[in-house]
Amino acid sequence: MAIGLVGVDHTRAPLALRERLTVAGDRLDHLLDLLRADAAIDEAAVLSTCNRTELYVAAPDARAALARATTHLLATTGVPSTEVAAVLEPRVEGEAARHLCAVAAGLRSLVRGETQILAQVRESFAYATGREAAGPELQALARAAVRCGKRTRAETALGATDTSVSAVAVEMARRRFGSLRGRAAVLIGAGRINEVSAQLLRNEGVGSLVVVSRTRAAAARLAAACDGRAAAMEDLPSLLAEADLAITATRAPEPLIVPSTIMPRDRAGDGAGGEGGDGAGDVDELGAARPLLLFDIAAPRDVDPAVGRIAGVELVDIDAVRVATPDAIELLDGVADAWAIVDESVELYIAEARARRAVPLIARLRAHVDRNKDAELARTLAGLERLSPADREAVALMAHRLVNNMFHHLATRLKKAAALPDGDAHLAALAFLFDEAGTEYRHVMAPPQETETETETEEATGAGSSTDTVGLTPASRGATLAPSET
């Protein structure tokens, strides 16, 4: 069994293409069902976030499985193959494992070191398991990646700094306005991204904070947690008319904010404003409308790009956030240490994967040994009818312990050998030596003992003991057990 992945992220495809390849909700379920039903794919999982859509597979032929997975992705999203041929990047085995470990560690995120991706990796593979698409191979891959992500945050500088997309957006807003103290902010969406945004905005001293969500209960929950106010989606136009900044991060399939959503705004200095800076308190000669700084960090986009052409609206999409990421974040000291942890995690995963490949062979071999032990034990006890039940149980226990002790050593050594780079050769050798077609044993009658006269006759005719077994069948060698010829 081999693993592979195919997909795109923010480094290979623009937002306009990434949002078309995003799969969530019913589309995700449909894609997982297609992958699960494909005979070329044994296991599958989908990791789809604002910045990436990646399909992971496990199959005997990983590249053939990836080709089929790509077909299903394009059929589900309706994106022509000609548009993705240059950006869909397949990886197999160690390269696939290294990529996912790096993703979980935050090293391939739009903002390097961001923390939310770790939970997204865990939940994506768990969801695929719940849909009966992912199995033991991909579950093991996900565990390795999550362990890697946790180690990175615990052991490197990446875990000591908030480098989330939310943090970059709030910092951009602070620089834009000079200060966020007293500003009016609107959060659209009540997921993890805006949970972080709410906390950061409160830390910056925003005046009012309103949470809007397609689910009123979710909006109320986040509003209560951040000392804000929950509002209905239909109130969004009036809320944006009074806001200085807004951050939207939902999984809506269509834009929530279109040009008609934007109402006329107060002139600068006439409405709600903050303290100092170059924002609401500044009035140009024409009395320009008070600006709205609108962050769209969703994919698919929550805001129609045409909104950015409205006077007084400054629209920042997720790719613009990446461009604005401070160099200091990209050059954190912890990055090199994190990559070292990724490499260690991949080595461990590969060794564990090789060892897992020994498990089916070990199980078959143990079953074979147990069958023969039980048969020999039954045959032996049948000739020892005089033994008491307690004695018979002691004999059976001795046979069981003997096999256990011998087999435990064999299984342990085999797993260690399988984890080596040439582990497949060890497994192949064992499979050959203990091929089930040649390991069923049968009793063979021993020939009668030679008399002294027969021995003297053989010596007289020159028949030496050194050649007495050459060319003979197992049954004529005096053996009590011999492999069957079938």
LUMNUTOR-156427 format. One record per residue (C-alpha): residue number from 1; residue in one letter; x negated, y, z. Coordinates in steps of 0.02 Angstrom, whole numbers, padded with zeros to 5 digits. Layout:
<rs>
  seq  type       X       Y       Z
  NUM     a       X       Y       Z
...
</rs>
This chain:
<rs>
  seq  type       X       Y       Z
    1     m   00000   00000   00000
    2     a  -00067   00171  -00049
    3     i  -00007   00346  -00008
    4     g   00006   00497  -00121
    5     l   00078   00671  -00133
    6     v   00130   00791  -00269
    7     g   00189   00969  -00248
    8     v   00155   01155  -00252
    9     d   00117   01289  -00125
   10     h   00085   01476  -00120
   11     t  -00092   01453  -00185
   12     r  -00035   01371  -00348
   13     a   00136   01441  -00391
   14     p   00218   01613  -00379
   15     l   00369   01642  -00269
   16     a   00485   01645  -00420
   17     l   00440   01463  -00458
   18     r   00424   01404  -00279
   19     e   00598   01458  -00233
   20     r   00669   01359  -00380
   21     l   00579   01203  -00320
   22     t   00639   01222  -00140
   23     v   00750   01080  -00081
   24     a   00858   01092   00075
   25     g   01028   01033   00134
   26     d   01123   00928   00008
   27     r   00984   00943  -00121
   28     l   00860   00870   00003
   29     d   00976   00726   00043
   30     h   01004   00691  -00141
   31     l   00818   00693  -00178
   32     l   00778   00576  -00034
   33     d   00914   00456  -00093
   34     l   00839   00455  -00268
   35     l   00665   00422  -00201
   36     r   00726   00284  -00086
   37     a   00818   00196  -00227
   38     d   00670   00198  -00348
   39     a   00589   00027  -00365
   40     a   00417   00105  -00391
   41     i   00425   00194  -00223
   42     d   00420   00100  -00058
   43     e   00427   00253   00056
   44     a   00454   00439   00031
   45     a   00462   00603   00127
   46     v   00487   00785   00075
   47     l   00404   00937   00155
   48     s   00494   01092   00093
   49     t   00462   01262   00174
   50     c   00453   01443   00119
   51     n   00278   01415   00052
   52     r   00276   01237  -00014
   53     t   00374   01092  -00085
   54     e   00279   00927  -00069
   55     l   00333   00748  -00096
   56     y   00242   00608  -00005
   57     v   00255   00427  -00059
   58     a   00190   00256  -00011
   59     a   00182   00121  -00144
   60     p   00067  -00013  -00215
   61     d   00031   00103  -00361
   62     a   00030   00279  -00289
   63     r   00004   00370  -00455
   64     a   00149   00280  -00538
   65     a   00256   00321  -00386
   66     l   00206   00504  -00395
   67     a   00257   00512  -00578
   68     r   00428   00445  -00531
   69     a   00441   00564  -00383
   70     t   00402   00711  -00497
   71     t   00541   00658  -00614
   72     h   00665   00652  -00470
   73     l   00609   00823  -00404
   74     l   00633   00906  -00573
   75     a   00801   00820  -00599
   76     t   00859   00881  -00429
   77     t   00801   01061  -00448
   78     g   00832   01081  -00635
   79     v   00658   01151  -00666
   80     p   00587   01100  -00837
   81     s   00428   00997  -00834
   82     t   00342   01123  -00948
   83     e   00351   01253  -00810
   84     v   00268   01147  -00677
   85     a   00144   01042  -00775
   86     a   00000   01158  -00733
   87     v   00042   01183  -00549
   88     l   00103   01015  -00483
   89     e  -00051   00938  -00404
   90     p  -00056   00750  -00365
   91     r  -00168   00680  -00229
   92     v  -00189   00501  -00171
   93     e  -00257   00409  -00019
   94     g  -00391   00507   00075
   95     e  -00358   00668  -00020
   96     a  -00173   00659   00020
   97     a  -00209   00626   00204
   98     r  -00333   00770   00213
   99     h  -00209   00889   00133
  100     l  -00069   00848   00256
  101     c  -00187   00859   00406
  102     a  -00246   01029   00345
  103     v  -00065   01084   00321
  104     a  -00019   01031   00498
  105     a  -00172   01122   00564
  106     g  -00113   01283   00481
  107     l  -00263   01290   00366
  108     r  -00159   01290   00207
  109     s  -00025   01409   00268
  110     l   00013   01577   00191
  111     v  -00055   01653   00352
  112     r  -00198   01541   00403
  113     g  -00177   01465   00575
  114     e   00011   01493   00589
  115     t   00096   01378   00712
  116     q   00270   01342   00644
  117     i   00211   01223   00510
  118     l   00166   01090   00639
  119     a   00347   01070   00692
  120     q   00402   01075   00510
  121     v   00287   00929   00467
  122     r   00350   00827   00615
  123     e   00533   00862   00578
  124     s   00520   00832   00390
  125     f   00449   00657   00411
  126     a   00569   00618   00552
  127     y   00714   00671   00441
  128     a   00652   00559   00299
  129     t   00641   00416   00423
  130     g   00819   00448   00479
  131     r   00874   00440   00297
  132     e   00784   00272   00283
  133     a   00665   00343   00153
  134     a   00505   00347   00256
  135     g   00435   00191   00338
  136     p   00283   00136   00438
  137     e   00152   00198   00315
  138     l   00215   00376   00304
  139     q   00258   00378   00489
  140     a   00077   00337   00527
  141     l   00020   00475   00409
  142     a   00134   00601   00495
  143     r   00072   00550   00668
  144     a  -00107   00575   00612
  145     a  -00066   00747   00542
  146     v   00028   00802   00697
  147     r  -00115   00743   00810
  148     c  -00234   00842   00701
  149     g  -00126   00998   00714
  150     k  -00115   00985   00902
  151     r  -00303   00961   00920
  152     t  -00337   01111   00810
  153     r  -00231   01224   00918
  154     a  -00300   01153   01080
  155     e  -00484   01150   01035
  156     t  -00514   01297   00916
  157     a  -00488   01484   00910
  158     l  -00340   01459   00793
  159     g  -00235   01414   00945
  160     a  -00280   01572   01039
  161     t  -00210   01697   00914
  162     d  -00034   01726   00848
  163     t  -00059   01718   00660
  164     s   00120   01684   00609
  165     v   00207   01765   00461
  166     s   00315   01855   00589
  167     a   00161   01929   00673
  168     v   00094   01995   00507
  169     a   00264   02071   00463
  170     v   00281   02158   00630
  171     e   00104   02224   00619
  172     m   00138   02290   00444
  173     a   00293   02378   00511
  174     r   00195   02454   00656
  175     r   00066   02521   00536
  176     r   00199   02586   00419
  177     f   00293   02682   00554
  178     g   00147   02718   00669
  179     s   00248   02651   00814
  180     l   00400   02539   00831
  181     r   00454   02613   00996
  182     g   00636   02665   00986
  183     r   00660   02598   00810
  184     a   00817   02505   00757
  185     a   00785   02328   00695
  186     v   00895   02195   00617
  187     l   00851   02010   00611
  188     i   00941   01906   00481
  189     g   00929   01722   00524
  190     a   00909   01643   00695
  191     g   00777   01511   00660
  192     r   00599   01493   00722
  193     i   00530   01635   00617
  194     n   00648   01763   00690
  195     e   00632   01691   00864
  196     v   00450   01744   00852
  197     s   00497   01907   00767
  198     a   00617   01952   00907
  199     q   00486   01927   01041
  200     l   00356   02027   00946
  201     l   00477   02170   00911
  202     r   00525   02179   01094
  203     n   00341   02184   01140
  204     e   00324   02333   01023
  205     g   00466   02424   01111
  206     v   00602   02430   00978
  207     g   00755   02525   01032
  208     s   00897   02416   00966
  209     l   00887   02237   00903
  210     v   01033   02158   00811
  211     v   01037   01974   00759
  212     v   01142   01918   00611
  213     s   01163   01737   00559
  214     r   01277   01634   00451
  215     t   01310   01538   00612
  216     r   01381   01653   00746
  217     a   01329   01537   00887
  218     a   01148   01540   00830
  219     a   01151   01730   00820
  220     a   01224   01741   00995
  221     r   01094   01622   01065
  222     l   00946   01719   00995
  223     a   01023   01888   01040
  224     a   01043   01832   01220
  225     a   00863   01771   01225
  226     c   00791   01935   01162
  227     d   00909   02057   01249
  228     g   00987   02101   01083
  229     r   01159   02104   01006
  230     a   01239   01975   00891
  231     a   01338   02031   00740
  232     a   01435   01952   00598
  233     m   01366   01935   00423
  234     e   01504   02046   00355
  235     d   01434   02188   00461
  236     l   01266   02179   00373
  237     p   01290   02331   00257
  238     s   01328   02450   00401
  239     l   01190   02376   00507
  240     l   01060   02401   00372
  241     a   01120   02580   00346
  242     e   01073   02617   00527
  243     a   00913   02513   00534
  244     d   00732   02564   00515
  245     l   00672   02388   00478
  246     a   00745   02217   00448
  247     i   00669   02043   00437
  248     t   00766   01909   00347
  249     a   00720   01725   00353
  250     t   00861   01604   00315
  251     r   00880   01447   00209
  252     a   01024   01519   00109
  253     p   01028   01453  -00071
  254     e   01077   01624  -00141
  255     p   01025   01803  -00096
  256     l   01117   01874   00054
  257     i   01067   02053   00015
  258     v   01104   02124  -00157
  259     p   01104   02306  -00216
  260     s   01287   02328  -00166
  261     t   01241   02278   00013
  262     i   01138   02437   00034
  263     m   01246   02583   00088
  264     p   01195   02766   00077
  265     r   01077   02807   00219
  266     d   01054   02958   00330
  267     r   00930   03090   00278
  268     a   00764   03077   00366
  269     g   00775   03152   00539
  270     d   00967   03150   00543
  271     g   00997   02974   00604
  272     a   00920   02856   00728
  273     g   00734   02873   00731
  274     g   00583   02825   00829
  275     e   00441   02914   00911
  276     g   00300   02988   00809
  277     g   00217   02910   00658
  278     d   00253   02934   00476
  279     g   00428   02859   00475
  280     a   00600   02925   00515
  281     g   00538   03087   00590
  282     d   00460   03147   00427
  283     v   00563   03249   00304
  284     d   00503   03288   00129
  285     e   00551   03444   00033
  286     l   00699   03358  -00048
  287     g   00763   03284   00115
  288     a   00735   03105   00059
  289     a   00839   02965   00133
  290     r   00772   02885   00291
  291     p   00670   02733   00235
  292     l   00719   02553   00265
  293     l   00574   02431   00279
  294     l   00645   02263   00227
  295     f   00544   02103   00248
  296     d   00606   01951   00150
  297     i   00505   01803   00211
  298     a   00621   01669   00144
  299     a   00611   01552  -00004
  300     p   00728   01549  -00094
  301     r   00732   01737  -00071
  302     d   00866   01814   00039
  303     v   00852   01982  -00049
  304     d   00884   02016  -00233
  305     p   00723   02094  -00303
  306     a   00830   02234  -00375
  307     v   00856   02297  -00197
  308     g   00674   02350  -00196
  309     r   00711   02476  -00334
  310     i   00837   02571  -00229
  311     a   00773   02738  -00166
  312     g   00727   02733   00016
  313     v   00709   02542   00024
  314     e   00536   02466   00039
  315     l   00551   02280   00003
  316     v   00410   02164   00056
  317     d   00426   01981   00001
  318     i   00330   01834   00069
  319     d   00191   01843  -00061
  320     a   00164   02026  -00018
  321     v   00145   01974   00164
  322     r   00007   01854   00111
  323     v  -00084   01993   00018
  324     a  -00072   02102   00172
  325     t  -00142   01969   00288
  326     p  -00289   02047   00380
  327     d  -00460   01984   00331
  328     a  -00496   01950   00514
  329     i  -00364   01814   00514
  330     e  -00437   01732   00359
  331     l  -00611   01731   00437
  332     l  -00571   01671   00611
  333     d  -00714   01579   00695
  334     g  -00598   01432   00726
  335     v  -00575   01391   00542
  336     a  -00738   01295   00524
  337     d  -00703   01201   00686
  338     a  -00528   01162   00625
  339     w  -00591   01088   00462
  340     a  -00710   00978   00562
  341     i  -00560   00913   00660
  342     v  -00467   00882   00497
  343     d  -00611   00777   00431
  344     e  -00620   00677   00593
  345     s  -00432   00649   00588
  346     v  -00438   00586   00409
  347     e  -00579   00464   00449
  348     l  -00479   00396   00595
  349     y  -00321   00383   00491
  350     i  -00410   00289   00351
  351     a  -00487   00167   00476
  352     e  -00317   00138   00557
  353     a  -00235   00116   00387
  354     r  -00363  -00017   00339
  355     a  -00335  -00105   00505
  356     r  -00147  -00103   00477
  357     r  -00171  -00194   00313
  358     a  -00241  -00341   00412
  359     v  -00082  -00358   00516
  360     p   00024  -00457   00389
  361     l  -00119  -00578   00357
  362     i  -00149  -00600   00543
  363     a   00036  -00632   00570
  364     r   00041  -00765   00433
  365     l  -00116  -00847   00499
  366     r  -00049  -00849   00677
  367     a   00115  -00925   00618
  368     h   00016  -01060   00526
  369     v  -00090  -01098   00680
  370     d   00063  -01103   00793
  371     r   00153  -01223   00676
  372     n   00007  -01343   00679
  373     k  -00016  -01325   00867
  374     d   00167  -01365   00897
  375     a   00162  -01514   00779
  376     e   00005  -01587   00859
  377     l   00073  -01554   01034
  378     a   00236  -01643   00994
  379     r   00141  -01789   00918
  380     t   00025  -01803   01067
  381     l   00162  -01792   01198
  382     a   00262  -01923   01105
  383     g   00126  -02048   01149
  384     l   00117  -01993   01330
  385     e   00291  -02037   01389
  386     r   00223  -02085   01560
  387     l   00182  -01902   01600
  388     s   00298  -01811   01718
  389     p   00390  -01655   01655
  390     a   00268  -01547   01755
  391     d   00119  -01632   01676
  392     r   00193  -01616   01503
  393     e   00221  -01430   01533
  394     a   00040  -01413   01591
  395     v  -00023  -01495   01431
  396     a   00085  -01379   01325
  397     l   00024  -01227   01422
  398     m  -00156  -01279   01397
  399     a  -00129  -01294   01209
  400     h  -00046  -01124   01204
  401     r  -00184  -01040   01304
  402     l  -00320  -01123   01200
  403     v  -00244  -01057   01039
  404     n  -00214  -00886   01115
  405     n  -00393  -00867   01174
  406     m  -00467  -00922   01009
  407     f  -00347  -00822   00903
  408     h  -00362  -00661   01004
  409     h  -00547  -00654   00966
  410     l  -00516  -00690   00782
  411     a  -00380  -00556   00767
  412     t  -00484  -00425   00857
  413     r  -00634  -00456   00747
  414     l  -00527  -00456   00591
  415     k  -00449  -00287   00632
  416     k  -00621  -00213   00662
  417     a  -00685  -00286   00500
  418     a  -00533  -00224   00404
  419     a  -00568  -00046   00465
  420     l  -00739  -00046   00382
  421     p  -00762   00029   00208
  422     d  -00775  -00148   00136
  423     g  -00629  -00208   00241
  424     d  -00529  -00268   00091
  425     a  -00667  -00393   00052
  426     h  -00653  -00466   00227
  427     l  -00465  -00483   00209
  428     a  -00483  -00564   00038
  429     a  -00609  -00689   00107
  430     l  -00496  -00737   00251
  431     a  -00346  -00753   00137
  432     f  -00447  -00868   00025
  433     l  -00513  -00974   00168
  434     f  -00343  -00993   00249
  435     d  -00234  -00994   00094
  436     e  -00071  -01069   00151
  437     a  -00069  -01184   00001
  438     g  -00224  -01268   00070
  439     t  -00203  -01258   00257
  440     e  -00066  -01381   00293
  441     y  -00146  -01529   00380
  442     r  -00094  -01711   00375
  443     h  -00145  -01867   00468
  444     v  -00257  -01990   00377
  445     m  -00282  -02168   00434
  446     a  -00462  -02206   00485
  447     p  -00542  -02354   00397
  448     p  -00576  -02510   00500
  449     q  -00740  -02514   00595
  450     e  -00884  -02597   00503
  451     t  -00946  -02764   00573
  452     e  -01129  -02803   00595
  453     t  -01120  -02923   00449
  454     e  -01051  -02788   00333
  455     t  -01188  -02669   00387
  456     e  -01323  -02798   00354
  457     t  -01248  -02832   00181
  458     e  -01250  -02645   00137
  459     e  -01431  -02630   00190
  460     a  -01475  -02781   00085
  461     t  -01393  -02705  -00069
  462     g  -01477  -02536  -00042
  463     a  -01321  -02439   00007
  464     g  -01394  -02307   00124
  465     s  -01300  -02205   00251
  466     s  -01357  -02045   00166
  467     t  -01241  -02078   00020
  468     d  -01095  -02159   00106
  469     t  -00978  -02010   00085
  470     v  -01027  -01949  -00088
  471     g  -00876  -01949  -00204
  472     l  -00759  -02018  -00074
  473     t  -00585  -01945  -00039
  474     p  -00548  -01869   00132
  475     a  -00446  -02021   00181
  476     s  -00595  -02138   00156
  477     r  -00718  -02037   00261
  478     g  -00648  -02086   00428
  479     a  -00576  -01914   00460
  480     t  -00425  -01900   00571
  481     l  -00368  -01734   00494
  482     a  -00392  -01672   00318
  483     p  -00322  -01531   00214
  484     s  -00180  -01581   00100
  485     e  -00213  -01578  -00085
  486     t  -00055  -01480  -00124
</rs>
